[in-house]
Amino acid sequence: MSLTAPLRAVGGGRVWSLMISLFGDLAQEEGTAIDGPVLSAMMTLLEVRPEAARVALHRLRNDGWITSEKVGRISHHSLTEKGRAESAAATPRIYAAPPGPSEGWQLVVLKAADHHSPTAMAAYGFAALAPRLYVGPANTPPPPDTMTATGEIPPAWLREQLRDESVDNAYSELAQSLESLEEALPSSDTISPLQTAVLRGLIVHNWRRLILKFPVLPPELSDPDGPARRSHLRVAALLDRLPRPAVGDLAGQSAA
């Protein structure tokens, strides 16, 4: 499936992480499982070798993310309670609509510099400004036990201080891949549910690995035409263009 090539190129080689994205997008509801043949067909479309898929699945079972149950000759894989909880915690960030041009921003002050790590704050949606100080969208709930202040018109130095060329480059690479996919994507009635599930999983995976590490800042604090916002707009448009298929619709489909 050549449509996956650009996104596979930027998504990294961690098959277990890709599986988390696939399950989180497709089978997050309790009681929803992906059958072994369906998962194998998805891995084939993603050009993941069977042995690599088995290793990834084994790791996720050992880590308590996925549970597998065999009924007859067919294995049924589903997220554990832990897996569903972790996926649900990230869902608002991953699937949030792109912010408007003036939704506002806020300053968050931590109780102590080590009260929350920069990684944890990034997962909440806030970028580091200085020890104990973080900034983020005005409508994003901050962690408990923090103090917040509504941001006003930011000075130019604040926008410049928050700019990170390496982050811009990462989002730029993703934006270009998403734009290529959008241009090459055929009409929705020619894409099978299995192909749709794979494309959605790749889009979510590439977006998740950046948004949970490098939050997209509000337009007031960043370039409103920059690569992060371009990526966000493309992700939203593509997920809307590729509605999530029901897991039951994937059974029996070929990866050909």
Legacy VTK file of the C-alpha trace (Angstrom):
# vtk DataFile Version 3.0
C-alpha trace
ASCII
DATASET POLYDATA
POINTS 256 float
0.000 0.000 0.000
2.084 2.894 -1.305
-0.018 5.528 0.496
1.586 4.489 3.776
5.173 5.045 2.610
5.632 8.722 3.612
4.186 8.218 7.089
6.090 4.986 7.652
9.276 6.890 6.836
8.769 9.453 9.614
7.117 7.228 12.222
10.149 5.377 13.516
10.656 1.626 13.818
9.022 0.825 17.165
6.365 -1.682 16.195
4.989 -1.921 19.744
4.388 1.848 19.779
2.638 1.650 16.415
0.428 -1.135 17.788
-0.554 1.076 20.728
-1.673 3.747 18.259
-3.650 1.215 16.217
-5.421 -0.245 19.251
-5.988 3.177 20.795
-7.674 4.475 17.647
-9.580 1.354 16.663
-10.295 -0.673 19.795
-10.255 1.596 22.834
-13.761 0.661 23.979
-14.028 -2.053 26.621
-14.972 -5.388 25.078
-13.550 -4.496 21.653
-10.926 -6.876 20.296
-8.871 -7.160 17.117
-8.719 -10.686 15.756
-5.324 -12.190 14.992
-5.908 -12.451 11.218
-7.041 -8.797 11.103
-3.975 -7.634 13.051
-1.746 -9.702 10.757
-3.358 -8.127 7.677
-2.796 -4.649 9.146
0.848 -5.456 9.844
1.233 -6.698 6.271
-0.103 -3.402 4.914
2.365 -1.612 7.184
5.190 -3.825 5.878
5.946 -5.117 9.371
7.513 -8.575 9.365
5.501 -11.300 11.180
8.328 -11.970 13.627
8.565 -8.249 14.495
4.798 -8.128 15.068
4.984 -11.171 17.357
7.799 -9.607 19.396
5.857 -6.339 19.732
2.696 -8.154 20.807
4.672 -10.196 23.344
6.186 -7.015 24.782
2.806 -5.298 25.104
1.363 -8.334 26.884
4.318 -8.405 29.294
3.941 -4.665 29.916
0.260 -5.083 30.743
-1.030 -3.125 27.752
-2.664 -5.908 25.761
-4.340 -9.173 26.653
-4.876 -12.046 24.236
-7.521 -14.764 24.352
-7.715 -17.715 22.009
-11.113 -18.935 20.847
-10.696 -22.017 18.716
-7.820 -21.275 16.361
-8.297 -17.493 16.407
-6.597 -15.162 18.907
-8.474 -12.049 20.015
-6.315 -9.133 21.182
-7.648 -6.246 23.259
-6.410 -3.437 25.472
-6.212 -4.194 29.170
-7.746 -1.898 31.756
-4.350 -0.202 32.002
-4.123 0.104 28.211
-7.597 1.619 27.969
-6.851 4.068 30.786
-3.561 5.202 29.225
-5.198 5.563 25.817
-8.153 7.476 27.252
-5.791 9.868 29.059
-4.056 10.773 25.790
-7.207 10.878 23.642
-8.203 14.521 24.363
-4.763 15.745 23.308
-4.478 13.555 20.219
-7.931 14.247 18.812
-8.361 17.865 19.912
-9.496 20.228 17.171
-6.949 22.811 16.009
-7.281 25.966 18.143
-8.783 29.100 16.692
-6.646 32.165 15.970
-7.279 33.730 19.395
-8.327 31.111 21.940
-5.881 32.514 24.475
-3.020 31.122 26.515
-2.080 30.682 30.147
0.971 30.602 32.361
1.259 27.681 34.781
3.419 27.861 37.914
4.447 24.614 39.626
4.681 24.168 43.383
8.347 23.164 42.897
10.583 22.665 39.875
10.460 18.878 40.300
6.742 18.692 41.114
6.046 17.674 37.486
8.693 16.763 34.929
8.864 18.559 31.564
7.795 15.279 29.943
4.730 15.042 32.181
3.853 18.681 31.536
4.211 18.125 27.791
1.725 15.268 28.065
-0.695 17.712 29.708
-0.120 20.126 26.807
2.290 22.671 28.311
5.736 23.760 27.138
8.560 24.740 29.470
9.453 28.411 29.740
11.701 28.286 32.824
12.007 26.102 35.935
8.504 25.922 37.460
7.027 27.988 34.596
5.065 26.548 31.665
2.781 27.934 28.987
-0.095 26.387 27.071
-3.593 26.922 25.677
-6.045 28.771 27.909
-8.626 25.978 27.744
-6.234 23.116 28.599
-6.690 21.846 32.191
-3.380 22.109 34.081
-2.185 19.485 36.580
-3.536 19.679 40.132
-1.723 21.830 42.712
-0.556 24.404 40.189
-1.177 28.127 39.935
-2.325 29.647 36.641
-2.501 33.124 35.183
-4.286 34.191 32.021
-1.874 35.378 29.360
-2.128 38.786 27.735
-0.532 39.912 24.464
2.885 38.206 24.648
6.100 40.135 24.017
8.180 39.185 20.998
10.954 37.777 23.186
8.555 35.201 24.678
7.586 33.853 21.270
11.243 33.713 20.260
12.269 31.973 23.487
9.644 29.273 22.941
10.715 28.597 19.370
12.736 25.396 18.925
14.230 24.695 15.519
14.472 20.935 16.107
10.782 20.813 17.015
9.901 22.893 13.956
11.871 20.462 11.790
10.059 17.445 13.249
6.646 19.002 12.643
7.721 20.166 9.186
8.632 16.611 8.185
5.255 15.382 9.418
3.369 18.215 7.711
5.006 17.407 4.379
4.141 13.714 4.708
0.535 14.497 5.617
0.225 16.912 2.711
1.582 14.252 0.325
-0.927 11.730 1.661
-3.781 14.194 1.336
-2.898 14.845 -2.316
-2.534 11.147 -3.160
-5.585 9.901 -1.258
-8.262 8.530 -3.603
-11.982 8.927 -2.989
-13.226 7.278 0.193
-15.362 4.690 -1.633
-12.241 3.114 -3.160
-10.505 2.589 0.211
-11.399 -0.555 2.139
-12.167 -0.487 5.893
-8.873 -2.313 6.507
-6.893 0.274 4.550
-8.757 3.048 6.349
-7.876 1.558 9.742
-4.194 1.330 8.767
-4.030 4.878 7.419
-5.788 6.277 10.493
-3.419 4.324 12.746
-0.377 5.752 10.958
-1.732 9.307 11.102
-2.519 8.998 14.805
0.821 7.332 15.518
2.892 10.057 13.890
0.818 12.795 15.470
0.831 11.160 18.926
4.609 10.771 19.054
5.019 14.539 18.539
2.025 16.113 20.267
2.634 14.289 23.564
6.311 15.291 23.528
6.218 18.717 21.882
2.877 20.442 22.550
1.464 22.662 19.835
1.457 26.147 21.322
-1.467 28.577 20.934
-1.248 30.901 17.896
-0.442 33.824 20.203
2.781 32.082 21.238
3.825 30.550 17.934
3.761 30.981 14.194
0.093 30.496 13.196
1.286 29.353 9.765
4.121 27.222 11.123
4.622 23.462 10.687
3.015 22.473 14.003
-0.280 24.135 13.142
-0.068 22.898 9.545
0.323 19.364 10.883
-2.604 19.789 13.264
-4.889 21.041 10.493
-3.878 18.157 8.197
-4.382 15.539 10.933
-7.874 16.855 11.672
-8.788 16.980 7.970
-7.488 13.482 7.218
-9.154 11.828 10.218
-12.401 13.498 9.192
-11.922 12.257 5.624
-11.169 8.718 6.883
-13.929 7.913 9.417
-13.015 5.215 11.912
-14.301 1.799 10.703
-16.001 -0.642 13.029
-13.728 -3.499 14.050
-16.351 -5.951 12.856
-16.058 -4.565 9.332
-12.406 -5.634 9.142
-12.946 -9.378 9.576
-12.111 -11.478 6.557
-10.504 -8.636 4.608
-7.363 -9.295 2.617
-4.206 -7.216 2.828
-3.735 -7.556 -0.936
LINES 1 257
256 0 1 2 3 4 5 6 7 8 9 10 11 12 13 14 15 16 17 18 19 20 21 22 23 24 25 26 27 28 29 30 31 32 33 34 35 36 37 38 39 40 41 42 43 44 45 46 47 48 49 50 51 52 53 54 55 56 57 58 59 60 61 62 63 64 65 66 67 68 69 70 71 72 73 74 75 76 77 78 79 80 81 82 83 84 85 86 87 88 89 90 91 92 93 94 95 96 97 98 99 100 101 102 103 104 105 106 107 108 109 110 111 112 113 114 115 116 117 118 119 120 121 122 123 124 125 126 127 128 129 130 131 132 133 134 135 136 137 138 139 140 141 142 143 144 145 146 147 148 149 150 151 152 153 154 155 156 157 158 159 160 161 162 163 164 165 166 167 168 169 170 171 172 173 174 175 176 177 178 179 180 181 182 183 184 185 186 187 188 189 190 191 192 193 194 195 196 197 198 199 200 201 202 203 204 205 206 207 208 209 210 211 212 213 214 215 216 217 218 219 220 221 222 223 224 225 226 227 228 229 230 231 232 233 234 235 236 237 238 239 240 241 242 243 244 245 246 247 248 249 250 251 252 253 254 255
